[in-house]
Amino acid sequence: MGADLELRLVHDGQRWIASDGKLTASDRTHGELKQNLKKLWPAAAPTWNV
């Protein structure tokens, strides 16, 4: 089974930043970031294992 969505996830010391090369989302906590990602990539949200 291949990945439906691949993201680069980094922490810059203050914020978590996730990007797929086209869209970027960031937030202070991992939980807040996950909520933002669900808004940007809703089709992938049910399959997340984070």
N, CA, C and O atoms as CSV, one atom per row, in Angstrom:
chain,resi,resn,atom,element,x,y,z
A,1,MET,N,N,0.845,-1.178,0.000
A,1,MET,CA,C,0.000,0.000,0.000
A,1,MET,C,C,0.886,1.235,0.000
A,1,MET,O,O,1.720,1.396,0.891
A,2,GLY,N,N,0.720,2.100,-0.973
A,2,GLY,CA,C,1.520,3.306,-1.080
A,2,GLY,C,C,0.917,4.450,-0.284
A,2,GLY,O,O,-0.214,4.379,0.197
A,3,ALA,N,N,1.693,5.484,-0.163
A,3,ALA,CA,C,1.242,6.661,0.572
A,3,ALA,C,C,0.283,7.479,-0.284
A,3,ALA,O,O,0.539,7.696,-1.468
A,4,ASP,N,N,-0.815,7.933,0.306
A,4,ASP,CA,C,-1.754,8.816,-0.370
A,4,ASP,C,C,-1.251,10.253,-0.347
A,4,ASP,O,O,-1.545,11.052,-1.237
A,5,LEU,N,N,-0.491,10.554,0.683
A,5,LEU,CA,C,-0.008,11.909,0.890
A,5,LEU,C,C,1.323,11.841,1.619
A,5,LEU,O,O,1.441,11.183,2.653
A,6,GLU,N,N,2.308,12.513,1.086
A,6,GLU,CA,C,3.606,12.575,1.758
A,6,GLU,C,C,3.860,14.020,2.158
A,6,GLU,O,O,3.753,14.935,1.342
A,7,LEU,N,N,4.200,14.207,3.432
A,7,LEU,CA,C,4.459,15.537,3.971
A,7,LEU,C,C,5.851,15.604,4.567
A,7,LEU,O,O,6.369,14.620,5.095
A,8,ARG,N,N,6.432,16.755,4.474
A,8,ARG,CA,C,7.676,17.053,5.184
A,8,ARG,C,C,7.261,17.739,6.478
A,8,ARG,O,O,6.556,18.747,6.443
A,9,LEU,N,N,7.684,17.210,7.609
A,9,LEU,CA,C,7.313,17.747,8.917
A,9,LEU,C,C,8.565,18.206,9.642
A,9,LEU,O,O,9.473,17.410,9.883
A,10,VAL,N,N,8.620,19.489,9.992
A,10,VAL,CA,C,9.772,20.039,10.711
A,10,VAL,C,C,9.277,20.922,11.855
A,10,VAL,O,O,8.149,21.415,11.846
A,11,HIS,N,N,10.149,21.104,12.827
A,11,HIS,CA,C,9.875,22.038,13.923
A,11,HIS,C,C,10.986,23.075,13.899
A,11,HIS,O,O,12.166,22.725,13.943
A,12,ASP,N,N,10.616,24.351,13.829
A,12,ASP,CA,C,11.611,25.419,13.722
A,12,ASP,C,C,12.002,26.022,15.066
A,12,ASP,O,O,12.650,27.067,15.117
A,13,GLY,N,N,11.611,25.366,16.150
A,13,GLY,CA,C,11.897,25.877,17.482
A,13,GLY,C,C,10.692,26.551,18.109
A,13,GLY,O,O,10.619,26.703,19.329
A,14,GLN,N,N,9.740,26.957,17.264
A,14,GLN,CA,C,8.516,27.582,17.770
A,14,GLN,C,C,7.259,26.956,17.183
A,14,GLN,O,O,6.230,26.875,17.854
A,15,ARG,N,N,7.340,26.514,15.931
A,15,ARG,CA,C,6.155,26.014,15.232
A,15,ARG,C,C,6.446,24.704,14.513
A,15,ARG,O,O,7.567,24.461,14.067
A,16,TRP,N,N,5.410,23.855,14.406
A,16,TRP,CA,C,5.453,22.685,13.548
A,16,TRP,C,C,5.047,23.135,12.155
A,16,TRP,O,O,4.083,23.885,12.004
A,17,ILE,N,N,5.764,22.689,11.144
A,17,ILE,CA,C,5.495,23.071,9.764
A,17,ILE,C,C,5.395,21.803,8.925
A,17,ILE,O,O,6.300,20.968,8.935
A,18,ALA,N,N,4.291,21.667,8.202
A,18,ALA,CA,C,4.088,20.522,7.319
A,18,ALA,C,C,3.878,21.044,5.910
A,18,ALA,O,O,3.163,22.025,5.705
A,19,SER,N,N,4.500,20.392,4.939
A,19,SER,CA,C,4.385,20.827,3.556
A,19,SER,C,C,4.447,19.633,2.624
A,19,SER,O,O,5.154,18.659,2.881
A,20,ASP,N,N,3.693,19.724,1.537
A,20,ASP,CA,C,3.769,18.694,0.508
A,20,ASP,C,C,4.447,19.231,-0.748
A,20,ASP,O,O,4.456,18.561,-1.781
A,21,GLY,N,N,5.011,20.426,-0.669
A,21,GLY,CA,C,5.660,21.049,-1.805
A,21,GLY,C,C,4.764,22.069,-2.499
A,21,GLY,O,O,5.254,22.972,-3.176
A,22,LYS,N,N,3.458,21.925,-2.331
A,22,LYS,CA,C,2.498,22.864,-2.918
A,22,LYS,C,C,1.789,23.665,-1.840
A,22,LYS,O,O,1.645,24.882,-1.956
A,23,LEU,N,N,1.347,22.980,-0.788
A,23,LEU,CA,C,0.640,23.619,0.317
A,23,LEU,C,C,1.451,23.473,1.594
A,23,LEU,O,O,2.159,22.484,1.787
A,24,THR,N,N,1.339,24.466,2.459
A,24,THR,CA,C,2.056,24.449,3.733
A,24,THR,C,C,1.097,24.835,4.853
A,24,THR,O,O,0.270,25.735,4.703
A,25,ALA,N,N,1.222,24.141,5.968
A,25,ALA,CA,C,0.450,24.463,7.164
A,25,ALA,C,C,1.416,24.511,8.338
A,25,ALA,O,O,2.397,23.768,8.374
A,26,SER,N,N,1.135,25.391,9.302
A,26,SER,CA,C,1.986,25.453,10.489
A,26,SER,C,C,1.149,25.856,11.696
A,26,SER,O,O,0.114,26.510,11.572
A,27,ASP,N,N,1.628,25.445,12.867
A,27,ASP,CA,C,0.972,25.823,14.116
A,27,ASP,C,C,1.898,25.540,15.285
A,27,ASP,O,O,2.929,24.886,15.124
A,28,ARG,N,N,1.531,26.035,16.470
A,28,ARG,CA,C,2.392,25.913,17.648
A,28,ARG,C,C,2.497,24.502,18.185
A,28,ARG,O,O,3.573,24.085,18.614
A,29,THR,N,N,1.388,23.749,18.172
A,29,THR,CA,C,1.417,22.395,18.713
A,29,THR,C,C,1.114,21.383,17.613
A,29,THR,O,O,0.539,21.717,16.577
A,30,HIS,N,N,1.513,20.149,17.862
A,30,HIS,CA,C,1.259,19.086,16.888
A,30,HIS,C,C,-0.248,18.883,16.704
A,30,HIS,O,O,-0.704,18.661,15.582
A,31,GLY,N,N,-1.019,18.957,17.778
A,31,GLY,CA,C,-2.472,18.802,17.700
A,31,GLY,C,C,-3.132,19.894,16.875
A,31,GLY,O,O,-4.024,19.617,16.074
A,32,GLU,N,N,-2.693,21.144,17.069
A,32,GLU,CA,C,-3.236,22.255,16.289
A,32,GLU,C,C,-2.862,22.104,14.820
A,32,GLU,O,O,-3.670,22.384,13.935
A,33,LEU,N,N,-1.643,21.663,14.568
A,33,LEU,CA,C,-1.199,21.448,13.194
A,33,LEU,C,C,-2.051,20.374,12.528
A,33,LEU,O,O,-2.453,20.524,11.374
A,34,LYS,N,N,-2.324,19.307,13.242
A,34,LYS,CA,C,-3.132,18.221,12.686
A,34,LYS,C,C,-4.519,18.732,12.290
A,34,LYS,O,O,-5.038,18.347,11.242
A,35,GLN,N,N,-5.121,19.588,13.106
A,35,GLN,CA,C,-6.425,20.163,12.770
A,35,GLN,C,C,-6.336,21.024,11.510
A,35,GLN,O,O,-7.232,20.977,10.667
A,36,ASN,N,N,-5.274,21.803,11.375
A,36,ASN,CA,C,-5.088,22.617,10.177
A,36,ASN,C,C,-4.890,21.747,8.944
A,36,ASN,O,O,-5.392,22.067,7.866
A,37,LEU,N,N,-4.161,20.648,9.100
A,37,LEU,CA,C,-3.933,19.749,7.979
A,37,LEU,C,C,-5.233,19.099,7.522
A,37,LEU,O,O,-5.435,18.894,6.325
A,38,LYS,N,N,-6.110,18.776,8.455
A,38,LYS,CA,C,-7.401,18.185,8.094
A,38,LYS,C,C,-8.209,19.136,7.225
A,38,LYS,O,O,-8.967,18.692,6.363
A,39,LYS,N,N,-8.056,20.444,7.441
A,39,LYS,CA,C,-8.757,21.432,6.623
A,39,LYS,C,C,-8.160,21.504,5.222
A,39,LYS,O,O,-8.890,21.654,4.242
A,40,LEU,N,N,-6.830,21.397,5.122
A,40,LEU,CA,C,-6.167,21.501,3.822
A,40,LEU,C,C,-6.272,20.227,2.995
A,40,LEU,O,O,-6.443,20.287,1.778
A,41,TRP,N,N,-6.172,19.077,3.652
A,41,TRP,CA,C,-6.174,17.785,2.963
A,41,TRP,C,C,-7.247,16.877,3.563
A,41,TRP,O,O,-6.898,15.852,4.148
A,42,PRO,N,N,-8.528,17.202,3.447
A,42,PRO,CA,C,-9.580,16.416,4.108
A,42,PRO,C,C,-9.663,14.973,3.628
A,42,PRO,O,O,-10.017,14.095,4.415
A,43,ALA,N,N,-9.357,14.704,2.396
A,43,ALA,CA,C,-9.460,13.331,1.879
A,43,ALA,C,C,-8.453,12.399,2.551
A,43,ALA,O,O,-8.702,11.199,2.662
A,44,ALA,N,N,-7.336,12.931,2.993
A,44,ALA,CA,C,-6.283,12.106,3.600
A,44,ALA,C,C,-6.484,11.933,5.103
A,44,ALA,O,O,-5.898,11.024,5.690
A,45,ALA,N,N,-7.281,12.766,5.735
A,45,ALA,CA,C,-7.418,12.764,7.193
A,45,ALA,C,C,-7.797,11.406,7.801
A,45,ALA,O,O,-7.220,11.038,8.823
A,46,PRO,N,N,-8.733,10.645,7.228
A,46,PRO,CA,C,-9.097,9.369,7.877
A,46,PRO,C,C,-7.972,8.333,7.911
A,46,PRO,O,O,-8.020,7.400,8.712
A,47,THR,N,N,-6.976,8.484,7.066
A,47,THR,CA,C,-5.909,7.478,6.981
A,47,THR,C,C,-4.676,7.858,7.786
A,47,THR,O,O,-3.707,7.098,7.804
A,48,TRP,N,N,-4.678,9.006,8.452
A,48,TRP,CA,C,-3.497,9.453,9.172
A,48,TRP,C,C,-3.187,8.551,10.334
A,48,TRP,O,O,-4.078,8.122,11.067
A,49,ASN,N,N,-1.912,8.268,10.494
A,49,ASN,CA,C,-1.454,7.435,11.588
A,49,ASN,C,C,-0.394,8.208,12.365
A,49,ASN,O,O,0.746,7.761,12.494
A,50,VAL,N,N,-0.784,9.376,12.880
A,50,VAL,CA,C,0.161,10.217,13.637
A,50,VAL,C,C,-0.336,10.463,15.033
A,50,VAL,O,O,0.326,11.148,15.813
